[in-house]
Amino acid sequence: MADERYGVHDDEVEIERRRLGMLAVARDPRTRRLLDSTGLSSGWRCWEVGAGGGTVSAWLGRRVGPDGTVWSTDVDLQFHRPVLPNVVVEQHDVTSDPVPEAAFDLVHARAVLQHLPERDQVIEKLWDALVPGGWLVAEDGAFASFAEQTLPEPYATVHRYVSSGAISEWRDADYGVRLPGRFRDLGATDIDIIGDVWTMRPGEPGGEWWFLALERAIPRLVEAGLVTAEDGETALALVRAPGFVMMSTVSIAVVGRKPSN
């Protein structure tokens, strides 16, 4: 059984595999643009934190070429796809396992920090892992407006519970809003802040990454007595109905550079 803290039960593995695939299709193009904005080039040493399916790690491996390296880490590697020879894949818990210092030109974490109760300490570890002049890129969510948008019941109630992290007591669903301040506190230079929203529809990757998350979350809401099984089934039917549309979460990315000595 996967680590309970990271939320993947044995009977949810296939759903999570599909969800990560949808997330990659929907969000990897934007992530690639962010990483390219750092000047990423051949020979760079990169760390992909919380690599998931490994799609960003594979892209980084191609971008840095045979003279560069990518350390692709996650606490759970069962979803990680095969990658290139210059991509080192390791099971690693960034909250407790050792992290090399001054080792990377680029460190990237997407949708990772909000799930870690030690998030403020972890971002300091990511910063310390950079060489002088290296780049930190962090992407995370701002779920407050996402949670409160107008939606039909009973989905609206289900949606508020899932978006606010009601079943994950350690989650900070709005950590994306706090990222710029954390970068300032770290002393980052050349800070850039990028936010976006998109249209979510059933059958499209931009929506399915969330609707698949609902399939995982609703049984837990029912078990906790927060919603009824009937309302959970009705909510899933609503989001998969033809013509359904909703606004995505606000995705906030922060890019910053470690000062050179």
C-alpha positions in Angstrom: 0.0 0.0 0.0 1.3 3.5 -0.9 2.1 6.0 1.8 -1.2 7.2 3.3 0.2 10.7 3.7 0.5 11.2 0.0 -3.0 9.9 -0.6 -2.8 7.0 -3.0 -4.6 3.8 -1.9 -4.0 0.5 -3.7 -7.5 0.6 -5.3 -6.8 4.1 -6.6 -3.6 3.4 -8.5 -5.0 3.2 -12.0 -7.1 6.4 -11.5 -4.0 8.2 -10.3 -2.0 7.0 -13.3 -4.6 8.3 -15.7 -4.9 11.6 -13.7 -1.1 12.2 -13.9 -1.3 11.5 -17.6 -4.0 14.1 -18.0 -2.1 16.6 -15.9 1.0 16.2 -18.0 -0.9 16.8 -21.3 -2.7 19.9 -19.8 0.2 21.5 -18.0 3.6 20.3 -19.4 3.6 22.9 -22.2 3.3 25.7 -19.7 6.0 24.1 -17.5 8.4 23.8 -20.4 8.0 27.5 -21.2 8.7 28.4 -17.6 11.8 26.2 -17.5 13.1 27.6 -20.8 12.7 31.1 -19.4 15.7 30.4 -17.1 18.0 30.0 -20.1 18.1 26.2 -19.7 20.7 24.7 -22.0 23.0 21.9 -22.7 25.1 20.7 -19.7 22.8 21.9 -17.0 22.3 19.9 -13.8 18.6 19.8 -12.9 16.5 18.4 -10.1 12.8 17.5 -10.7 11.1 17.3 -7.3 8.0 15.2 -7.1 8.4 13.9 -10.6 5.2 11.9 -10.9 5.0 10.3 -14.3 8.4 11.7 -15.2 7.3 13.6 -18.3 9.0 16.8 -17.3 12.2 14.9 -16.3 12.3 13.3 -19.7 11.9 16.7 -21.4 14.7 18.1 -19.2 16.9 15.2 -20.1 16.6 16.0 -23.8 17.1 19.7 -23.2 20.3 19.4 -21.2 21.7 16.7 -23.5 24.3 14.0 -22.7 26.6 16.5 -21.0 23.8 17.4 -18.5 22.0 15.4 -15.8 18.6 15.3 -14.3 17.8 14.0 -10.8 14.2 12.8 -11.0 12.8 12.1 -7.5 9.5 11.2 -5.9 8.4 9.4 -2.8 6.4 7.0 -4.9 7.9 5.9 -8.3 5.2 3.5 -9.4 3.9 6.1 -12.0 7.4 7.1 -13.3 7.9 6.2 -16.9 11.3 5.1 -18.4 13.6 8.0 -19.2 16.9 8.8 -20.8 20.4 7.6 -19.6 21.2 11.1 -18.3 18.1 11.1 -16.0 18.7 9.4 -12.6 15.4 8.2 -11.1 15.4 7.8 -7.3 12.8 7.3 -4.6 13.3 10.2 -2.3 11.3 12.0 0.4 12.3 15.6 0.3 11.0 16.2 3.8 13.4 13.8 5.5 16.0 12.4 3.1 19.4 14.1 2.5 19.5 16.7 -0.2 22.8 17.7 -1.9 23.8 21.3 -1.4 25.0 23.6 -4.2 24.6 20.9 -6.7 22.0 22.1 -9.3 21.6 24.8 -11.9 17.9 24.4 -11.9 15.4 23.0 -9.3 11.7 22.6 -10.2 8.7 21.5 -8.2 5.1 21.4 -9.6 2.1 20.9 -7.3 4.3 19.5 -4.6 4.8 22.0 -1.8 1.1 22.5 -1.0 0.9 18.8 0.0 3.8 18.9 2.5 3.3 20.1 6.1 7.1 21.0 6.1 6.7 23.0 2.9 8.5 26.1 4.3 11.5 24.0 5.3 11.4 22.1 2.1 11.6 25.2 -0.1 14.7 26.2 1.9 16.2 22.8 1.0 15.4 23.4 -2.7 17.1 26.7 -2.5 20.2 25.3 -0.7 20.5 22.7 -3.4 21.2 25.4 -6.1 24.6 26.6 -7.1 25.1 30.4 -7.0 23.3 31.7 -10.0 21.0 28.7 -10.2 17.3 28.9 -10.7 14.3 27.8 -8.6 10.9 27.3 -10.3 7.9 26.4 -8.2 4.4 25.9 -9.4 1.5 25.6 -7.0 -2.2 26.4 -6.7 -4.5 29.1 -5.3 -7.7 27.3 -4.7 -9.8 29.9 -2.8 -11.6 31.3 -5.9 -11.7 27.8 -7.5 -13.6 26.5 -4.4 -16.1 29.3 -4.3 -17.1 29.5 -8.0 -20.8 29.1 -8.8 -21.6 25.4 -9.5 -24.7 23.2 -9.4 -25.5 21.2 -6.3 -24.6 18.7 -5.0 -21.4 19.1 -6.9 -20.8 22.6 -5.4 -20.6 21.1 -1.9 -18.4 18.2 -2.9 -16.2 20.6 -4.8 -15.7 22.9 -1.9 -14.6 20.0 0.4 -12.1 18.6 -2.1 -10.7 22.0 -3.2 -10.2 23.2 0.4 -8.3 20.1 1.4 -10.9 19.0 3.9 -9.7 15.4 3.7 -6.0 16.3 3.8 -5.3 18.0 7.1 -1.7 18.8 6.1 -2.5 20.5 2.8 -2.2 24.2 2.2 -4.5 24.6 -0.9 -3.4 28.3 -1.4 0.3 27.9 -1.1 0.7 29.3 -4.6 -0.3 32.7 -3.1 2.5 32.4 -0.6 5.3 31.5 -3.0 6.3 35.1 -4.0 6.9 36.0 -0.3 8.9 32.8 0.2 11.1 33.6 -2.8 11.6 37.1 -1.4 12.5 35.7 2.0 15.1 33.4 0.4 16.8 36.4 -1.2 15.9 35.4 -4.8 16.7 37.8 -7.6 15.1 38.2 -11.1 11.8 37.0 -9.6 9.0 36.5 -12.1 5.4 35.6 -11.2 3.1 33.9 -13.7 -0.5 33.0 -13.1 -3.2 31.5 -15.3 -6.6 29.8 -15.4 -8.2 27.6 -18.1 -11.5 26.1 -19.1 -12.3 22.7 -17.7 -14.5 20.3 -19.6 -15.2 16.6 -19.4 -13.2 14.4 -21.8 -10.4 17.0 -22.0 -7.1 16.8 -20.1 -7.6 20.3 -18.7 -10.7 19.0 -16.8 -10.1 15.3 -16.4 -7.1 15.8 -14.1 -9.5 17.2 -11.6 -12.5 15.0 -12.3 -10.4 11.9 -11.8 -9.2 13.4 -8.5 -12.9 13.6 -7.6 -13.3 9.9 -8.3 -10.5 9.3 -5.7 -11.8 11.8 -3.2 -15.5 11.2 -3.0 -15.3 7.8 -1.4 -13.3 9.4 1.4 -15.8 12.2 1.8 -18.5 9.6 2.1 -16.5 7.6 4.6 -16.0 10.8 6.7 -19.7 11.5 6.7 -19.3 14.8 4.8 -21.4 13.8 1.8 -23.8 11.0 1.0 -22.9 8.3 -1.5 -25.9 9.4 -3.7 -24.7 13.0 -3.7 -21.2 11.8 -4.6 -22.5 9.8 -7.6 -24.7 12.7 -8.7 -21.7 15.1 -8.5 -19.6 12.8 -10.7 -22.4 12.6 -13.2 -22.8 16.4 -13.4 -19.1 17.0 -14.1 -19.1 14.4 -16.9 -22.3 15.6 -18.5 -22.0 16.9 -22.1 -21.7 20.7 -22.1 -20.5 21.0 -18.5 -17.8 23.7 -18.1 -16.1 25.3 -15.1 -13.1 27.5 -14.2 -9.8 25.9 -13.2 -7.8 26.7 -10.1 -5.5 29.6 -10.4 -2.1 28.2 -11.1 0.8 30.3 -9.8 4.4 29.9 -10.9 7.3 31.7 -9.4 10.8 31.8 -11.0 13.8 33.2 -9.1 17.5 33.1 -9.2 20.0 32.5 -6.4 22.5 35.4 -6.3 26.0 34.6 -7.6 28.8 34.8 -5.0 
